Amino acid sequence: MKYLYCLFFAAAAAVVACSSKVEEPETVHESLPDWQEGYMDIHHIATGRGDAILAILPDGTTWLQDAGDCGTDWYKTGQGCAVLPNSSKSVGEWIVEYVKHFTAGTPSAGELDYAWLTHFHGDHIGTPGNAIPGSKGYKLTGITMVGDKVKIHKMVDRAWPDYDIPTEELCKREFYLYTDYKAFTDYQTKINGMEMEKFEVGALNQFKMVHNPSAWPDFSVRNLCGNGYVWTGSGSGYEKMYTENPSLLDENMYSCGVVIQYGKFRYWNCGDIPGCNWPDYASQERTFETPVSEVCGPVTVMKLDHHGTFDTTSEECLKNLQPEAMIALSSHIRQPYKDQVARMIDQTIYPGERELYVTTDCSRNELGDLFSHFKPAGHVVVRVYEGGTKWQMFVLDATTTTYDVIYKSDIRTL
């Protein structure tokens, strides 16, 4: 992506043919219909403090993608979001409650078949400064809190077992939870039998269904990127996305990403990979969204990279993916950023209707009129119906634990 496009809004507002502005709907006052065998649900959990995504696969396999808690620093300065639904529990405890509620009707009830960390930043794994003392040799925050309360059968991260990518020193540079996370994984593997795996770039179905996979042969997960590498598009091959010294790369650039496919439906989650350069960063090879989106191709739903922050959601990425729905997990008053939202709704980048979703309304004032393009904020649930030819979006009330539906889209056919 051209550098100047990242820095400026350009004159796009004059040529933007936007998606229809959203009128505030009345609360639907109903519960999310129960997951059924053959459905795939992807829950974007609104905690106000980072990424946490719960996927329930067609056979009931449960998969947690990140469990972040960025702490209170942003909130104390007036730039961060409050904990949702309230501050009576920690973020990790609220994620546990959500997981137990929505997995209750699955074969994995109350447990996680997989937990996957896209990278090691606090808003994706937890922050030691706000951790709660534990009784097993590690503090409880984010993923360590979740894994302490919910059995995880297999954990996947980008650098297990040596945490030396690119070197141990550089890996730990932004991995503030390293000591507690290592103590957590050591305990859970030795005492509770949790398996550990390193994320394999290019692999097909490292995340596979564990209960009845043969019943749903049109489901797959392709590992697109990780540790600065991208799938080549052939077999399980991969290639490097940078040429400079790896010491210049920051943790976001090491993010892992996947595309989930169920029938004709496709879903993108690539953590916090960047899409364009920014002068404050040491590395100036940050256009990772471009090669990853090129090898991925069009998707139905996109989880915005890096919460829709200033160095992401590039024009090239949007052209390649052409998502019908985009979801921002927001923990900051500028997530997503104005320029990124302008590109998301710009019909000159790619034509067609698209819907915008956000987990909190923290950015309402910063975005101004642009915020009207988003559906109401809350837990954003993508439901794909049996066979992967129909899908629907729901938003659940994140201010209570009754999870009332406050918005639902029409059912779409692929």
C-alpha positions in Angstrom: 0.0 0.0 0.0 1.3 3.5 -0.8 2.7 5.2 2.2 0.8 8.4 1.7 -2.5 6.6 1.5 -2.0 5.5 5.1 -1.2 9.0 6.3 -4.1 10.9 4.7 -7.8 10.5 4.2 -7.1 11.8 0.7 -10.1 13.2 -1.1 -11.9 9.8 -0.7 -14.9 11.4 1.1 -15.9 13.1 -2.1 -16.1 9.9 -4.0 -17.2 7.5 -1.3 -20.4 5.8 -2.1 -21.1 4.5 1.3 -22.9 1.5 2.6 -26.3 2.5 3.9 -26.2 4.3 7.2 -27.5 2.4 10.1 -30.6 3.4 12.0 -30.6 2.4 15.7 -32.9 -0.7 15.8 -35.1 -1.6 18.7 -33.9 -4.3 20.9 -35.1 -7.7 19.6 -35.6 -9.0 23.1 -34.9 -12.6 22.4 -32.0 -15.0 23.0 -29.7 -16.2 20.3 -31.2 -19.5 19.0 -29.1 -22.4 20.3 -26.2 -23.8 18.3 -27.1 -27.0 16.5 -25.0 -29.6 14.9 -24.1 -28.4 11.5 -24.0 -24.7 12.5 -20.7 -22.8 12.8 -20.8 -19.9 15.3 -18.1 -17.3 15.6 -18.5 -15.1 18.7 -16.6 -11.8 18.9 -16.7 -11.3 22.7 -17.1 -7.7 23.7 -14.9 -7.2 26.8 -13.7 -3.7 26.2 -10.2 -4.8 26.9 -8.9 -6.8 23.9 -9.6 -9.7 21.5 -11.4 -12.8 22.4 -13.2 -14.9 19.8 -15.1 -18.2 20.5 -15.7 -20.4 17.5 -18.0 -23.4 17.7 -17.4 -25.6 14.7 -20.1 -27.7 12.9 -19.5 -30.8 15.0 -19.3 -28.9 18.3 -15.6 -28.5 18.5 -14.8 -25.4 20.6 -12.0 -23.0 19.7 -10.9 -19.8 21.6 -8.9 -17.4 19.5 -7.0 -15.1 21.8 -8.1 -14.0 25.3 -6.8 -10.5 25.8 -6.8 -8.0 28.7 -4.9 -4.8 27.9 -5.3 -3.6 31.5 -6.4 -0.2 32.7 -3.7 2.2 31.4 -5.8 3.4 28.5 -8.9 3.6 30.6 -7.2 5.7 33.2 -6.1 8.3 30.6 -9.6 8.5 29.1 -8.6 6.6 25.9 -9.7 3.1 26.8 -13.0 1.3 27.2 -14.6 0.1 30.4 -14.8 -3.6 31.2 -17.9 -5.2 29.9 -20.4 -6.0 31.2 -19.0 -4.3 34.4 -16.0 -4.3 36.6 -17.3 -6.8 39.2 -15.1 -9.5 37.5 -11.9 -9.5 35.6 -11.9 -9.7 31.8 -10.7 -13.3 32.0 -13.5 -14.2 34.3 -16.1 -12.7 32.0 -14.6 -14.7 29.1 -14.9 -17.8 31.1 -18.6 -17.1 31.9 -19.2 -16.4 28.2 -17.5 -19.6 27.1 -19.4 -21.8 29.6 -22.7 -20.2 28.6 -22.4 -20.7 24.9 -20.7 -24.1 24.8 -23.2 -25.7 27.2 -25.1 -27.4 24.3 -22.1 -28.8 22.6 -20.1 -32.1 23.0 -17.3 -30.0 24.5 -19.6 -28.3 27.1 -17.6 -26.0 29.4 -14.3 -27.0 27.8 -12.1 -25.7 24.9 -10.8 -28.2 22.4 -8.4 -25.5 21.2 -7.0 -22.2 22.4 -4.9 -20.2 19.9 -2.9 -17.1 20.5 -2.4 -15.0 17.3 0.6 -13.2 19.0 1.9 -12.2 22.4 0.6 -8.7 23.0 -1.4 -8.0 26.2 -4.7 -7.2 24.4 -4.6 -10.7 23.0 -3.2 -12.7 25.9 -3.4 -10.7 29.1 -1.3 -8.1 31.0 0.7 -8.9 34.2 0.2 -5.5 35.7 -3.5 -6.1 36.3 -3.2 -9.8 37.0 -4.8 -11.6 40.0 -2.5 -13.7 42.2 -3.0 -17.4 41.5 -2.3 -20.6 43.5 -0.5 -22.6 40.9 2.7 -20.6 40.3 1.3 -18.1 37.8 -0.8 -14.9 37.9 -4.3 -14.9 36.4 -5.0 -12.6 33.5 -6.4 -13.1 30.0 -5.5 -16.6 28.7 -4.0 -17.7 32.0 -7.3 -16.9 33.8 -9.4 -18.6 31.2 -7.1 -21.7 31.2 -7.2 -21.9 34.9 -11.0 -22.1 35.0 -11.7 -23.9 31.7 -10.0 -27.1 30.6 -8.0 -26.5 27.4 -7.2 -29.6 25.5 -4.7 -28.1 23.0 -2.9 -24.7 23.0 -1.3 -23.3 19.9 1.0 -20.3 19.8 3.5 -18.9 17.4 6.8 -19.8 19.1 6.4 -23.0 21.3 8.5 -24.6 22.7 11.6 -22.5 22.7 10.2 -19.0 22.2 13.2 -17.9 20.2 11.6 -16.5 17.1 13.5 -14.5 16.0 15.6 -14.9 19.2 14.5 -15.5 22.8 15.5 -11.9 23.7 13.5 -10.4 20.8 10.6 -12.7 21.4 10.3 -11.6 25.0 10.8 -7.9 24.1 7.0 -7.3 23.8 5.9 -10.6 25.5 5.2 -9.1 28.9 3.3 -12.1 30.2 6.2 -14.4 29.3 7.0 -15.6 32.8 3.4 -16.2 33.9 2.5 -17.7 30.6 5.4 -20.2 30.7 4.5 -21.1 34.2 0.9 -21.6 33.2 1.7 -23.8 30.2 4.2 -25.9 32.2 1.6 -26.5 34.9 -1.3 -27.2 32.5 0.7 -29.6 30.4 2.2 -31.5 33.4 -0.8 -31.6 35.7 -3.9 -31.3 33.4 -2.6 -32.9 30.2 -2.9 -29.9 28.0 -1.1 -30.4 24.6 1.1 -27.6 23.1 1.8 -27.0 19.5 3.6 -24.4 17.4 1.5 -22.7 14.7 2.4 -24.1 11.3 2.3 -21.6 8.5 0.8 -23.1 5.4 -0.8 -26.0 7.2 -4.3 -27.2 6.4 -6.4 -28.3 9.3 -4.0 -27.9 12.2 -7.3 -26.8 13.7 -9.6 -29.7 12.8 -12.8 -30.9 14.2 -12.5 -33.5 16.9 -15.9 -34.9 17.4 -17.3 -35.9 14.0 -15.2 -34.3 11.2 -16.3 -36.8 8.5 -19.8 -35.5 8.7 -18.6 -32.0 7.5 -16.0 -32.6 4.7 -16.5 -29.1 3.4 -14.9 -27.5 6.5 -11.3 -26.5 6.6 -8.8 -24.1 8.3 -5.8 -22.9 6.3 -3.0 -21.3 8.2 -2.2 -18.2 6.1 0.7 -16.4 7.9 2.8 -16.2 11.0 6.3 -15.2 12.2 6.8 -13.0 9.1 6.0 -15.8 6.6 3.0 -16.3 4.3 1.5 -19.4 2.7 2.6 -19.8 -1.0 -0.8 -21.0 -2.1 0.6 -24.5 -2.9 0.5 -27.4 -0.5 1.9 -26.3 2.9 4.7 -24.2 1.5 5.5 -20.8 2.9 7.9 -17.9 2.1 9.3 -14.9 4.0 7.5 -11.5 3.7 10.4 -9.3 4.7 14.1 -8.8 3.8 15.4 -6.6 6.6 16.9 -7.6 9.9 14.3 -9.4 12.0 15.3 -7.4 15.0 13.3 -4.5 13.4 10.1 -6.4 13.3 7.6 -5.8 16.1 5.3 -8.4 17.7 2.3 -7.4 15.5 4.3 -8.3 12.4 4.7 -11.8 13.8 1.0 -12.3 14.1 -0.5 -15.6 12.9 -3.6 -15.7 10.7 -6.1 -18.2 9.3 -8.9 -18.4 6.8 -11.8 -20.6 8.0 -13.9 -22.1 5.2 -17.2 -23.9 5.6 -18.9 -24.6 2.3 -18.9 -21.3 0.4 -18.5 -19.2 3.6 -15.0 -17.9 4.4 -13.8 -16.0 7.5 -10.5 -14.1 8.0 -8.6 -13.6 11.3 -5.0 -12.5 11.0 -4.4 -11.1 14.4 -2.7 -7.7 14.2 -0.8 -8.0 11.0 0.0 -4.5 9.6 -0.9 -3.3 6.2 1.2 -0.2 5.6 4.3 1.6 6.8 4.3 4.2 9.6 7.4 6.3 10.5 7.2 5.6 14.3 8.0 1.9 13.7 11.5 0.5 13.2 10.5 -1.7 10.4 9.4 -0.1 7.1 8.3 -3.4 5.5 4.9 -3.5 7.1 2.7 -4.2 4.1 2.0 -7.8 5.2 -1.8 -7.5 4.6 -1.1 -7.4 0.8 0.6 -10.8 0.3 -1.6 -12.5 2.9 -4.8 -11.2 1.3 -3.6 -12.1 -2.2 -3.0 -15.7 -1.3 -6.3 -15.9 0.7 -8.6 -14.4 -1.9 -12.2 -13.1 -1.2 -13.9 -13.8 2.1 -17.4 -13.4 3.5 -16.5 -11.9 6.9 -13.3 -10.2 8.0 -12.1 -9.6 11.6 -10.3 -6.3 11.1 -6.5 -6.6 11.6 -5.2 -4.7 14.6 -8.7 -3.5 15.5 -8.8 -1.3 12.4 -5.8 0.8 13.7 -3.9 3.4 11.5 -1.5 0.9 9.9 -4.1 -1.6 8.7 -7.1 -2.2 6.5 -5.2 -1.2 3.4 -6.8 -0.6 0.1 -5.0 -3.6 -1.4 -6.2 -5.8 1.4 -9.8 -4.7 1.0 -9.6 -5.2 -2.8 -8.3 -8.7 -2.4 -10.8 -9.8 0.4 -13.9 -7.9 -0.6 -15.7 -8.8 2.7 -19.4 -8.6 3.0 -19.1 -7.9 6.7 -16.3 -6.4 8.8 -15.9 -6.6 12.6 -13.7 -4.4 14.8 -12.9 -5.6 18.3 -12.5 -2.2 20.0 -10.7 -1.4 23.2 -9.7 2.2 22.5 -11.5 5.5 21.6 -9.9 5.4 18.1 -10.6 1.7 17.2 -11.3 1.6 14.4 -9.6 4.8 12.9 -11.4 7.3 10.7 -9.2 6.6 7.6 -9.8 2.9 7.9 -13.6 3.3 8.2 -13.6 5.5 5.1 -11.8 2.8 3.1 -14.1 0.1 4.5 -17.2 1.9 3.1 -15.6 3.2 -0.1 -17.3 1.7 -3.1 -14.4 2.7 -5.4 -12.2 0.2 -3.7 -14.6 -2.6 -4.2 -18.3 -2.5 -5.1 -21.3 -4.0 -3.3 -23.0 -3.9 0.0 -21.1 -4.4 3.2 -22.0 -4.3 6.9 -19.8 -2.9 9.7 -19.8 -4.2 13.2 -18.0 -3.1 16.4 -17.8 -4.6 19.9 -17.9 -1.3 21.8 -19.1 2.2 21.1 -15.8 3.8 22.5 -15.0 5.3 19.2 -18.4 7.0 18.7 -17.2 10.5 19.4 -13.9 10.2 17.5 -15.7 8.8 14.4 -18.6 11.3 14.5 -20.9 10.7 11.5 -18.8 7.7 10.4 -20.0 5.8 13.4 -23.5 5.7 12.0 -22.3 3.1 9.5 -21.9 0.5 12.2 -24.5 -1.8 13.6 -25.2 -1.4 17.4 -22.2 -2.4 19.5 -22.0 -5.6 21.5 -21.0 -9.3 21.2 -20.9 -9.9 17.4 -21.9 -13.4 16.4 -21.5 -14.8 12.9 -23.7 -17.9 12.4 -23.2 -20.1 9.4 -25.9 -22.6 8.7 -25.6 -26.3 7.9 -23.6 -26.8 4.7 -22.0 -23.3 4.6 -24.4 -21.8 2.0 -26.3 -19.5 4.3 -25.2 -17.1 7.1 -26.5 -14.5 9.4 -25.1 -11.9 11.8 -26.3 -11.2 15.4 -25.3 -8.6 18.0 -25.9 -9.5 21.6 -26.2 -7.1 24.5 -22.8 -6.8 26.2 -24.0 -4.8 29.2 -25.8 -7.7 30.8 -25.3 -11.5 31.2 -28.6 -12.4 29.6 -27.0 -11.8 26.1 -30.2 -10.5 24.6 -30.2 -10.1 20.8 -30.2 -6.4 20.0 -29.7 -6.8 16.2 -30.0 -9.5 13.7 -29.4 -9.4 10.0 -31.4 -11.2 7.3 -30.2 -14.7 6.4 -27.9 -14.4 3.4 -27.3 -17.0 0.7 -23.9 -17.6 -0.8 
